Structures are given as C-alpha cells and as structure tokens.
C-alpha cells in the first residue's frame, strides 16, 4: 500500500463519508469540543489545535490579471486527528495528525485543482510559529512577525502554480459569539474567525505563461470536533466583497428536514454584526451538470436586515475540486442591490 492510499484510508476511517460530508456529524467522544466561554487569543490560535478532530487554514482570492481577465484561487491546509489525544506516539509514524492540502485556480473557461497528503510527525506538513507558517511539501502560507497581517502563499499543480503577497488593511473578524459559531439547532459548533481584508498582488503561472494579478483575499480559520449534526449532509458557503467596502459571510447547512443558516455582516471599517439562524436566505436559482452532479451555480442571496437582494453567479460553473473528497469551489460575481465579487463553496452533493 503506497503512502497516498494509506492516508486516504486513514481519512476515510476517521471521517466516515457514509455520514454527512467527511463524516463531520459523527460522534466526537474523546476529542475537545468547542466552548462558548473560550476566548480566542493570538498568536497561539493561529496555530494548530491537535485535541480537536479537524481544522483548516483557508484562503480564497478574487483576482484581476494584467491581461484584463478575472481569476480566482484557493489555498487550503486541513489537519485531521485519526484518534483522540492521549499518550505521545511511540514513533513519528504513529503520529495521529494527518494533513491534506488543496489548491485551486479558476479562469472563466478552465479550473485547475491539486492535492497533497502527509502524515504528521515527519516534518512533511504542519503549522509553526511565530512567525506563522503553514506548509505541506513545498506549498506554504508564511507570515512576517507574530500576526498574519502580511502573508506570502505558494502552491503548484501539474498545470499551474501561483505565488501571491497578501497585505491586510482591516481587523480580524470573529463570527458568531466572539468566534463561537453555532452550526445546528442541536448546538454543534466551531471556533471560527476570518481575515477578510487582504489586498493581493502576485503572479499566476498558467500553461500559456505567467500573468500578474491584483485583487482581494479572504482567510478563514476554523476548528471543531463535530461541526455538523447527524442529519446534515453538507453546506453552501459564501464570502462576498461588495463594491462599497462591506463584506458578507454566510452559510446554509443542509439537513434532512430543515436547513440552518448563519451570517456575519462586516462594515467597511471592520465592524461586524452576527446573525443567527433564519436571517439569511440562500435560494438556488440555476443548476449546472458538474461531474455527474446537479450543482446550484447561481443563487439568490436575500438578507433583509441589510437590504441585500443579490444574484450570485459562478464565474466558471465547472469549478470542481477533483480531490479525495470532491466539492465545488470557485469565484462568483454579485449583482442586484449590491455589486461585487466573492467565493462560493458547496459540499455534499451526490452524483446522480
């Protein structure tokens, strides 16, 4: 059994795709659980939380090239524990932490994706700091100093690569109740914060050559041990940059009988207001046939408290992440009461 197959087996055993997306609603006995009283503190909470079952460092960016074309990129590092914490492993090869990296690059007519897998304890992947660095193989997300206001990111696949500089011009944002983000009526939750104020510059390498780009990026940081309830099968998530400087994060978790929604409205000055279940409506408008699945790649987003009624449309409906646990992730255009750009992620859609 090669290393890739071994790691896939560990992920499948740990997360159990038979229940929900990546088994994230399965029982979390023995793992740490998100706590409403916990106070997120930096720089330590930029780093890993190995007592929790799963967490991620997640960047999406909407970009414009010197060629006038729009692009989008994704850079993600996942950490998953194969068993609850306990005694230190006898050898580095028995380390319970498993790492998975995803990278995506989207153009109006093409989508590229790549994946990396690694076992913890052998130095192939991890998160260190300060200064903060998340890495897997030669992919990295690196900061200068104690914080994450300035990041450099790099990833490559067989047909693409990118190297980008991110500079924050606004504060970190805590979702839910000071970073305690509820995910279901039963109370499943995560710790969740973002940096949605990055300005980006850098270079994309495409099959036809390099393209200089500028744009906006959004970092999501989240950790939990049971972020879904037992009957939730996946989620639809948006992060939108409006042209007036405001931003919106929202998600819909799809349950067997009912959906659960949550949102954060972020003013241009960084003031954030959290909204619980029922305030945000995500209504599918148009379906695309993507890899044998009917995927909603056009949405109506309605948010009455902020006067938002917009249509969110995929720049490229075929932005399918063809990885071990496949999902849809790509840039979107926003039109209606507000205009702008953003990112859409959709998980848990089964093949026909």
N, C-alpha and C positions, 0 to 999 in steps of 0.2 A: 504494500500500500504506500503510494507516494505521499509527500507532505501535504499537498493540496487536498487529496482525498481524505487524509486523516483529519485535517482541520475542518473540512466540510462535515464529516461525521460528528465531530465534537459540537459544532454549531447546531446541527440538526437534532442531536440528542439533547442538548441543553435547552434549546428554544422550542422545539416541537412544532413544526409548521402545521400539524394537524389541528391546532387550536389558534385561531387568530393569526395576525401577521407576525411571523417569527416566534409564535408562542408567548407573546408578551402579556397575555392574560392568565398564564398558568400560575400555579401556586408558587409563592416566594418564600416558603419556610426556610429559615436559616440565614437568609440574606437581610441586610439592612433595609429599612423601609423609610420612605420619605416622611419627614416630620414637619408639621406646620410650625413648630416652635424653633426650628433650626434657622440660624442666621447665616446666610451665605457671606463668606469672608474671603478677601483676596490678599495675597495672590494664591493661597492654598487651594481655593475651589476652582481655579483654572486647571488644576492638576487632576489626576485620576482618583476615583473613589472605589477601591477594589472590593469593599464589603458589599457594594451594590451589584446587582446582577448585570446591568447593562448601562452604558453611557456613550455619548458621542460628542465630537467636536466637528461642527458642520458649517461650511461656508458655501454660500451661493452668491453669484455676482451677475448683474446685467451690464453688458459692455457694448461700446460702440467702437468700431475699428477705424483706423485712418483711411480705410477704403470705403467708409460710409455705411458699412453693413453692421447689423446688430448680431451680438453673440451672447451666449450665457455659459458659465462654468459652475461646476460643483467640485468641492474638495471635502471629503469626509473621512474621519477615523472613528471606528467603532471599537469599544472594548466590551467583551462579554466574559463573565466568570463561568467556568464549567462546573463549579461546585461552590457552596458557601465557604466563607473564611474559616480558618482553623489553624492547625499547626503548619509551620513553613514546610514547603515541599522538600523531599529528601534529595532531589536532584533538580537542576534547572529545567529538565524536560518534563517534570511533573508539575510545573507551574500552572495554576488553574486559569490564568488570564490568557484570553485568546483575542487577537486583534484582526480587524478587517478594514481595509481602505478602499474607498470608492472615489473615482474621478470621472467627471463628465464634461464634455464640451459640445455645445449645441450651436448650429448655424440655422438659417431659415430652411435649408434643404437637407441637412445632414445632422446626425447625432453620433458622437463617439463616447464609449464608456470603457473603463478599465477597472480592474480589481486587484488587490494584493491581500494575502493572508499570511499571518505569522503567529507563532506561539510565544507567549510571554516568557521572560527569564533568560533569553538567549541574546538579547540586545538587538533583535531584528526590528522591533517596533516598541513604542512606548510614549510616555509623556513625562518630561522632566522640567525642572526649573526651580527658582528663577535663574536666568531668564527662561521664559516658557518656550518649550519646543515639543511639538507632537510630530511623530515620524513613523513611517513604515517603509522599509527598504530605503530607496533614495527619494521618496516623497517626503515633503516636510511642510510644517507651518511653524515659523520661527518669529519670536518677538525680541525686541530690544528693551532691556530694563525689566522691572518687576511686573509690569502690567502687560496688556495686549493692545495698547493704543496703536502700535506700529507692528505690522506683520508682513512677513515675506512667505509666499506659498509657492510650491512647485509640485507638479505631478506629470506623469507621462504614460501614454498607452502605446500601442503598436503603430498608430497613425497620427498621433497628436501629442503635444505637450503644452504646458503653459508655465510661465513664471511671472508672478504678479506682486506688486507692492501695495499694501493696504494701510491707509492712514485714517484713524478715527477723528471725526470732528464733532462728536457728541458723546453723551454719557452711556454707560452700560444700563440696560433695561431689565427689570425684574418682572416676570409675568406672574399672573395670579396674585396671591397674597405674599408679597415680598419674596417672590421666587418659588412659592409652593403652588404648583399648578395642578388643579384637580382635573381628572380625565374621565370620570364616570359618575352616575348617580350614586353608586356604591362607595365612592370615595377614593378609588385608586388615584395615585398622584405621582408627580415627579418634582425634582428641583430643576428650575428652568430659568435661564437668563440669556440675554442676547446683546450683541453689539451691532445695531442696525445702521450705524453712521459712518461706515468706511467709504472713503474715496479711493479709487483704484486706478493704477496705471501699470502697464507691463506689456508682455508680448505673448501671443498665441503662436504656436507652430502647427501649421496645418499641412496636409500633403502637398499643397501647391506653394508653401513657403510661409515665412513669418508675417504676422500682422500686429502692428502696435495698436493697443486698445486703452481706453479710459472708461470709467463708469462708477457704479455703486456696488457695494457688497454688504452682506448680512451674515453675521456669525451667530449660530445657535449652540448653546451648551445645555445639555440635559442629562440627568442621571436618575435612575429609578431601579426598582426590582420587580414591579408589577404595574406598568403604566397603562395597561388595558384591563377591562373587566372580562369575565369569562365569555360573554356573548358578543364582544366587539371583534369585528373581523378586519378592520383596517381604518385608515384615516385619509382625509383630504385636507391639506395644509397650504396656506398662502402666506407670503410675506410681500407686501406691496409698498413701493415708494411712489407717493403722489407728487405731482409736479409742484405743488405748493409747499413741499417740505415735510408734510405729515407722513406717517407710516402706519400700516396696519398689519398685525399678525393675527391670524385666525385659523381655527381648525374645526373640522367635523369628524367625530369618531362614530363610525357606523356600527350600530347594534342590531341584533336580531329583530327587536320590536321598536326601538326608538333610537334616534341619534342624539349625541351630546356635543355641544358646541362651546367654544371659549374664544375670547378675543382680547387683544391689547391694542388700544389706540395710543399712538405716540405723536405728540405735537412736535412741530419743527424744532422747538427749544429743548426737547427731550422729556417733557412732562408726560408721564404715562398714566393711563386710566385702564383698569382691568374690568372686563365684563364676563360674567359667568354664563351658564347655560341659557340658551334661548334668545340672546340679544342679537346674535349674528346669524344670518341665513345664507347658506351656500346652496344654490339651486342649479343642478346640472342643466345645461341648455343643448349642447351638441355633443354627439358621440363620434369617436373615431375607432376604426378597426386597427388595433395595435397588437401585433404578435398574437393573433387569435383571441384577443380580448376586446370587449366593448368598453372603451375608456372615455369618460367625460372630459374633453379637452377644451370645452367652452362653458363658462359658469356665469350665473348672475349672482353677485355679491350684494346683499342688502343689509345695511346697518343703520336703522332709523335714528338712533341716538346721535349719530354724527352726520346725518343727511347723505349717506352713501348709498347709491344705487348704480352699480357699475357692471359692465361686462368684462370678464377676464378671459382672454383668448390665447391659446398656446401659439407661440411663435413658430414652433415646429411640432405638429401633433404626434410625430413619431419619436419623441424624446424618451425612449425606453431604455432604462438601465438594465442591460443584459448581463446580470451578475448572478451570484449564487442564490440570492433572494431577490428576484427581479421586481422592479417597481417603476413608476413613471415619475420623471423629474425634469423640469425644463422651464425656461423663461416664458413670461407671459406679457401681453400688452393689456393696458387698462383703459377703458373708455366709458363715458357716461357722466355722472355728476362730478367726477374727478377723472383726471387722466394721469397716466404714469406707466411704470413698468414694475415687474416683480418676478416672483418664482412660485411655482405650483408643484407640490409633491402629492402623489396618490399611491397608496399601498393597499394590498389585499384584494385586488381584482383578479378573479379566477379566469382561466382560459375557458373558452366555450366548449 
